[in-house]
């Protein structure tokens, strides 16, 4: 399907205007339009979120008013499919292996799971009306879906946990808010962040223990609706409809900086490699560059067309996709931008992993992370019974289990004492120490990260780490016990 010249011309004029709006000191717009993908002429009204199937090179975009999810082939730049029968689709999520597409439907309060290859419906999970944003925990293969609240006739909202493999709801956490929107998950600890829109706050949930652990009020901005996370530097970005992104310290809830953006934000994206923040507001994308964890500078804005405010960053493809609604005779389209001044994506080298089955160890580490919420990470390295190599057997991020213990880890504990240097980029103490069981028999190595906000200095961090080690050791009868079922 050829791109209408009028649509391309209009978008180009908008981009030129945006570029002319840069200051003299600015090197130019932070995004450059690479392609415009028109959607069918029948598509009108609001869009919501987007997802990408990187292996299949497909983009999925939720069209709220059309009650459908449109499928775009990124190789040809053409729409190739439509998933209908939805009342008000909101969030879309694509899972690679096995291939699954997940769509939340706020109108019916359901979650739809499709075969990711054929797009054939597989399962439907019933929740409550206004099923909206979702997050994914790869360690548990679990979806966390926001639902309920005012549209469901309730004074509270829910975050429901769904096992993606079985499509069963396994847990639910209630939040005293009529509307929650936006969700972000730490991968190494159980913290889940959601926006309380009416209460102008961020609510922090321990998704492993199913309880609320903190509530942080937002000051200086209104209408928090979007979240993005810089987990290594412990920063949460809160996009507010009034025209701001509030940066919070995820250890304390302290407000670090407030970043001005155009009003009407609906999506935030954080690119860890380039340290860039993208805020899709109403008709404009604002970009900020992180200079350090406490400071961010504006890189400029790029216009995207009236009411375009949902987007998806895909660093692996070097693209930032924006859903632009139809307007003034111009068809709805997907605008594919390329970030300017960003190095090409480099895939991380795969690390060999040994199969691990240590459920007791994993449960203990998760419990310790919940009991000590200031901990950023905790990992237990041992030589499994009958094995010959030390590997990681328990970690808050189970996707790393089975990775071999490094020479640096062995060297750090060779003296038998606690090692814990300060890591400025991340503001934490990287603690490593020998690990023992309840009989004081050495069984391996324990690592953990303690943030600067918790410890006064390296000595204080070491004392805290050793106390946590003693608490954990008391719960380990023997090395073999960690592998029992």
Steps between C-alpha positions, in 0.01 A plus 500: 500500500676826392531780751266793411708797395284740699563308822875485441511871414308595812726293722814639337378855558439419865850357534655806335309722739622293792859523382474878461375515857832367633729742677817621334703284737303187413658263247158429348194289568562183703279295265487482121199367311606186311166374371127567507276193496137590417229293664168420328283804424227358725717541812391801702520611860738432786788256511639341811817296544729316256709182505762349271574144391870537423545150356198533273574868426143602583349794686169478687302816579182519708227717346260579783218650297526238225485219756790326331873435498669570166796295382775669298774321309810710565696356208249617240361793698142381447210404726444128457238403754232600745389337824140604559225414746640722775309769687782734606849357459766666713830320561669258260791275593693252288674200659769333290525137613246360468361771272202663666317829447317642802235774477310663787141606429377775731146489365437138600757471778677209334849396397530325163788263422568415135740267325783734411559341158149443366322758723238234574318561833620263773369615837294780654547600863210678671594788730310828550410791278778742414762225464787717380877514541700184553850399606687172459719312748723265300614319815147380575364515142226717647297793370394777739186674374335813638119482511190607690448831674244767418394356164425172675294680765760452773703737717807279460702364210684171463831375365432141397776243445442258213711193424564539128547125448167397655302826466396465865481794740738413783488807726349842535605819673247774579584870484278764663462703179221543249747511212849355471695539178856423401700211641871422532676197651845465651658181366738427789267573791124473547413868471214585264406865445153623397352849463207609720366760257243667725719481809795648310736237633706194417410181688774243556394134519699193601369264232655194666342562840185662350506811717540875469832617644506874423303793362682803359308822445585699189558873549518770235310307232157342453358191336765226515420250222824363354807335650849403386784353703878536510553207732884500514502861623186463713296766323128492420359742241140607557326663204230747609225632272546855631829520311787350699707191562584460867816300574490297824764303692356147514663428835346792688237665281699824508426737212827548311403734217191621314530513122272729298319339204189593297167409660312178433771236539389137460822303448853511638798299377849473650794388287766367737775486237478865392359620834216677325145557616219534244164652601213471251270791583203638304643551152861532613784273613733656757845349550733533799859387541629368833830658604498311829231338712401835650518722192327502162524753217247567223604371158207656315150421381359352180138550384297192416155630404179581690415263788794265430618402844565125508831356387741209524879510514674197345878546545571170326350642179623855552143626483255704703146435375220753556131435432355809330117521480322614185456878482400770253465260209825318575473126569610340823861389480793354682797739505830314519776723636870429527677638809769749399845477652443153648745216438361194319361233727746231600346176622651370825715191465309192616631349822509121535261377767482176693150368579412576864234351724536656845149609600582535869794729424292714266217530755747602772664769287164641393389507862816686603448758224146557625610523864776748412342717230798735478708219348543548125619145429589176672655189350622168636784313325580137589629178348184286478514150651669273248619798297848633435439869422376785715187660351227746596216292647275772646440859397207740490530491121464132417596555137864506616496172688768253398759759399853405610663679792764738365870510581439848643247358746745232616779757535277735700442240774837323486609659830185378675392855587219719370577697185278797410630790293287804424365514143431869421307432177207338672570635848538167678750279684575178314521253787659155459573256782540133582169327576434245776221273614346487848789277619752761384618279215610692196269430205575772243491873433228755582475825304273797558472866412431755774414854383675812627166613646516215753865490612724783626815355349664175392551384859134557585396319182719204595342478846151504349594237243649272765186529714287400202735211427463373856121524471505301177752241625280420799233379254733263309547162675743382234600547137287201397193657661505783245419252222217308668140513387 
